[in-house]
């Protein structure tokens, strides 16, 4: 059975797990890059200060992923529709343009990031040393460690961004297992080298950065090999790399929700770090400083990323199935895939909520607790997990809906789903609530935003399926 017939005729549940399981594994393994770094750093002499430093750099990396995932996810969605329409000519032009545009973008970002290094790090929460009356360091800052980590990981953005963009296309091309192997290979290298560089060579936070980029380089080599030798539904040539924006602009439309989602994460990190640093520094708690809440929110973000990646893995794995059958007007199969995805999304969200609410200390202790007052840090971190992620089930549904709308070619609905939770609701709440509830106000902004955005996402979903049912009955070609 060829790829087209396979997507059109195979049992939906079998197809979903065939594509989604490797996709979930790839995303979870990818998340390990930052998580493993933070675990080793947090349990080294750097402690939570090191975690705060990596947390400061993380939003900058998210900016790069916003571009690479926009190009990659958009091209993947476009490739799936091309498969359903059997349009191989547009497919190879889009994929080649995606590679060229990603490469050029990565070079531009490297230049800009190094030019604005100091203001970027400070705006994302890096702190200077606080000196006592004798000129000694009373409270160490994170900016020195952040600069060490920044210069290494940002200097290697080209293979990092190309890998993230190509991974999405590889999965959509019907090779999720290859994508998983590529990611796993890099992650294994990273996990092996982290303790060697950090503890063995005594390289500290720079060792974690070098381990990360070496692992990423391995993944990039494998992805590049796939694009040159292994593609199934398109073939690249040197001519494919000449930008064709008439084709690529359609892919960008599909990828815009991913771009907005990633930039909204940056905006959230920016607001959270600023507010937590501000109110943390003003806290009356003895020994409490700005690095404690920033470190706590940093590890919460990593755990949340793991939860979200499981849900995103299901919907991204389903993307070629949805895109192909939507393009082929097999709307009954689109609905069947969606029903299975929403069931799995709710299961992941509910189980995650129970674990977080009952056993938050599992995650807190995993990332290390070095500091002047470990108990103070642990208690605040536990509170962060319990409040910030209390409605994580809603968050999962919102993010799943955004990617689903992207897969069926409804970028406006996808963008609305992405923007409302993070930009329209969360950021204003995070700025206003701390004025009344101190540090806890930043944390409560998350579940309130989840609740408000959930109502809109449900309304958009109901509206879409009403149109889908109508078009299915009328036999219309598209849904606008």
N, C-alpha and C positions, 0 to 999 in steps of 0.2 A: 504494500500500500504506500503510494507516494505521499509527500508532505501535505498536499492539498486535500486529497481524499481522507487522509488521517485526521485532519482537523475538522472535516465536515461530517465524518461518519463514525468515528470512534466514540465509545461511551463517554459522556461528559465527565463523570467522576474520575474515570481512569485517566483521561486527558489532563484534568486539573492536577491530579497528584503527580503525574509524570512530569509536568512542567513546573509545578509549584515547589515540590520538595527540593530539587536542586537549586531553585531560585532562592528559597528561604535559607538553605545552607550557605549559598554564596553571600547573601546579605549579612547573615549572622557572623560568618567568618570575616567579612569585611569590617564589621563592627568591632571585631576582636583587636584590630590594629590599635585603636585608641584605648580600648578597655585594658588590654594586656599591658600597654605602656603605663596606664594609670595604676594598675595593680602593683606592678614592679616598682614604680616610682613611689607610690604611697607607702610601700613596705620597706623602702630604703631609708637612708638618713634624711632624705628630702621631705618625707612625710606629706602632710596635707598641703604644705607650701608648694611642693612640686606638682601636686594635683591641681592646685589653683593656677599654676603657670601654664600647664597643658590646657586647662579649661579656658584660659584667656586666648590661646592660639586657635582653639577648636573652631570658633565662629569664622575665623579667617579661612580655614580649610572648607567650611561649609559654603562660603561664597564661591570657591572654585568648583565645588560639587554642584552648585546651583546651575552653573554654565554647562558643565560636562554632562550632568544628568538631563538637563533641558535638551541638549543636542542629541544625546543618546536615547533617552526615553521617547522623544518626539520622533526620531528616525525609526525606532523600533515599532512604534504605533503605525507609522506610515508604511513600514515594510509589511506589517500584517495585513493592512488594507490592500496593498499592492498584490500580495499573495492571493487574496480573495478575488481580486480583479484580474489576476494573471498578467500584471504589468511589470515585467522584469526590467524594462528600459528605464523607467523612472526610479526603480529601486536602486540600481547601481549608481546612478547619478547622485541620489540623495546620500547614500552611504559614503561615497567618495568626498562629497562636499562636507559632510559631517566631520570627517577626519581632518580635512584642511582647516575648517573653521575652528575646531577644537585646538589644534596646534597653534594657530595664530593667537587665539584668545589666551592660551596658557602663557605665551611669551609676554603679552601685554600685561597680564595680571602679575607676573613675577616682577616686572619693572615697576609697576605702580606700588606693589606691596613693599618693596625695598625702599622706595622713595619715601613712603609714608609709614615706615615701620613704627617709630616711637608713638606718634599720635594714635595709630591703630591699636597698638597694645594697651595704651592707657585708656582709650575710650571703651575697650572691652574688659576693663577691670584690673589691669596690672597695677600693682601698688609699689610705691617707693619705700625704702627703709625708713622706719621711724626711730629717731635718735633720742636718747635721754639727755639729761642736763650735762653729762660728762662727755657727750659726743659718741657714746657707744650705741650699738644697735639694740634698741629696746624691743621693737617689733620688726622682724625682717619682712622685706617686700618681695613680691614675686616677679618684678620686671626683669631682673637680671637673668633668672632661669628662663623666663618666657622668651627673651631675646636669643638665648642659646638654642632653644628648641625651634624657634621661628626660622632662623637663618638656614637651618638644614632642611626642614620639611618644605619650606617655600621654594628653596633653590631647586627642588626636584619635582616641581609641579607638572612639567610637561608629560612624563610618563604616567603620573598619577591621574591627570585629567583625561588623557587618551584612554587609559584602562577603564575608568568609570564610564566613559561614553561607549566604548566598544562592548562592554559587558552586556548592556541592555540589548544591543543589536544581536549579539551571539545567542542570547536566550530567545529572542523573537525569531531568529533564523532556524529554530528547532534544535538547538544544542545547549540546553540548560545544564547538562552534566559537564560539558566542556567548560562552561563558565564557572561552575562550581569548582572544578579541578584547578582552574587558573587561580581563583581566589584562594583556595585551600593551600596551594603551593606557596603563595606569598605569605599567608598567615603562619604557616609552619616555620618558614624561615625567620619570620619576625619573632615568634615565640621562642625559638631556639637561641636567637642572637640577643634578645633582651637581657636575660640574666648574665650572659657572657660579657656583654658590653657594660652593663650597669654595675654588676657586682664583681665580675672577674677583672675587667680592665679598669674599673673605677672611673668610667666616663660619665657617670651620673645621667642627667637628663639628655645630654648630647648622645649618649649611648642608645637611649630609647629612640631618639630621632633617627640615628643611623640604621638601627635595626628595622625601623618602619620603612624607610625609603629603599633599603635593599630588598625587602619583601615585596614592595610595590613594583620594583623593577622586574622581578621574576614574573609577576602576574602580567606585566605589560608585554614581555617577550612572548609569552604564550598567546595572549590575545592578538598580537601582531601576526604571529604564525597562522592563527585561525583565519584572519582576514585575507592573508596572502594565499593560503593553500586549502582551506577547509569549508568555505562558505557553500551553502546549499541553494538558496533562492536568488542569489545574485553573484556576479563575478566582477571583481575590481580590476581595473587596468590603470596605467598612469593617466589616461584621459579622464578617468573617473574622479581624480583628485582636483581637476579644474572646477572651481565652484560653479554650480548651476543653481542660482538663487530662486529661479522660477519654481523649481521642484522643492528646494529646501525650505522655502517659506511656509509650505504646508506642514512640513514636519515641525517647524518652530511653533506653529499654531497648536499642534498636539502636545508639545513639550512645555508650553508656557505655564501650565499649572504646576509642573514639577519645579520650574524656576521660581515661581512665586512661593511655593511651599518651602523651598530651601532658604530663600532670602527672608522669609518670615521667621525661620528658625534663628537666623542671624539677628533679626530685629528683636526677637524675644531674648536671646542671649545678651544683647546689648543693654536692653532695658533692665533685665534681671540683675546683671552684674553691676550696673550703675546704682540701682536702688538698694541692692543688698550691701554693696560696699558703703553707700552713704549711711544707711541706717545701722549697718554693722559697726561702723566706726563711731556712731553716736550711742551705741548700746551702753547701758549702765552695768551690764554683766562684767564681773571681774575677769580679766584675761581674754575678753571677747574682742576680736578685731575683724577687719573687713575680709581677711583671707578665709575665715571659718565659713561664712555663708556662701562665698564664691566657690570654695572647694566642695561644699555640700551639694550645691546646685549642679556642679560639674559632674559629680558621680551619679546624681539623679538623672541627668541628661543621658549618660551612657546606658544606664539600665532601661530608661524609657526607649532609647533607640533600639535596644534588643527586642523589646515587646513590639514596637511598631514595625520593625523589620519582618517579624513573623507574619503580621497581617499584610504588609506591603508585598511580601514574597508570594502570598496566595494570589493577590490581585495582579501582580506583575507576571506571575506564571500563567495566569488566565488571559493576559492581554492578547497574545497571538490567537488564542481560541476565540475570544470575543471579537477581536478585530477582523479575523477571517470570516467568521459566520455573520457578522454585521455587514461586512462588505458583500457577502454572498446572499444577503437578505434571509438568512436562517434565524429569524428572530426568536423562534422557540428555543433554540439552543443557547442563545444569549441569555434568555430568562432562566434557563436551567443552571447555567454557570453562576449567575448572580445569586440565586437562592442558596447554592452550596457555599459560596463565598461569604455571604452574610451570616450563615450559621457558624462557620469557622471563625469569623471575626468576633462574634459575640462570645464564643467559647474561650478564645485567647484572652479577650478583655476581662471576662469575669474571673477566670482562674488567676490572672495576673493581679487583679485587684485584691483578691483574697490573700495571696501570698504577701503582697506589699503591706497591707493593713495589719496582718497578723505577725509577720516576721521581718520587719524592715532592717533589723540589726544584721541580718545575713549579708545584705548588700553593703551596709556601712562598714562593717568590720573587714570585708573582703578587700577594700581599697586602702587600708592602713589608717592609723589614728595618731601618728606622731604629732606632738604639740605640747604646749605648756599645760593645757587642761583637756585631756582626752575625753573626760566625761561630758564636759560642756559641748565639745564638738559632736560626740555621738548622739546626745539628746537632740541637738538642733538638726542633725542629719536625718534622724528618725522622723522628726516632725515634718521635715521637708518632704520625705517620701510619702508619708501618710496623707498630707494635705494636697500637695501638688499633683499627685497621681490618683486621687480618690475617684475621679471619673474617667479613668484611662480607657474604659470601655467605649465611652462616647468619643474620645479622641480617635480611637482606632476606626470607628465607623466613619467619622468625618474624613479621615485620610484615605480610607478605602474608597469612599464615594468619589473623592476628587480624582483618583487614578482611574476609576471605572468610567467616569464621564470623559476623561481623556482618551480612553480606549475606544469609545464609541464616537469619537470626533465631535464632542460638545465642549470646546475649550472654555466657553463663557461659564457654564455650570461648574466646570472643574476649577476655574479661577475663583469663583465665588466661594466654593467650599473651602478652598485653601486660605483665602483672604479673611473671611469672616472670623474664624476662630482665633487666628493669630494676630492679625493686624487691627481689625475693627473692634474686637472685644477685649482680647487679652492685654494688649499694650496700654490702652487707656485705663483699664482696671489696675494694672500693675503700677501705674503712675499715681493713681488717686488713692487706692486703698491703704498704702503704707502711712499716709497722713493721719489715718484714723486708727489703724491696727498695727503700726510699727512693722517689724520684719514679717510678721505673719500675713500682713496685707498682700505682700508680693506673692506669697504661696497660695492664698485663697483666690487670687486672680485666675489661676488655671482652671479649677473646677467650675467656677462661674462662667468663664468663657466657653468651656466645653458644653455646658448645659444650653447656653444661648445658641451656639453654632449648631448643635445637634438638631434643634427644631427646624432650622433652615435647611440643613442637609436632608432631613427626612422629607420636607416639602418638595425639594428639588427632585428627589428620587421618585416620589409618588407621581409628580408631574411628568417625568421622563417615561415612566412605564405606562401611563395613560396614553401618551403619544405613541409609544411603541405598540401597544395593543391596537390602536386605531390604524396605524400604518400597516400592521400585520394583516388586518382585515381588508384594508383597501388595496394592499399589494403595492404600496408606494415604494419608490426607490430609496428615499432618504428621509431623515427626520431633521427638521430645522426648527 
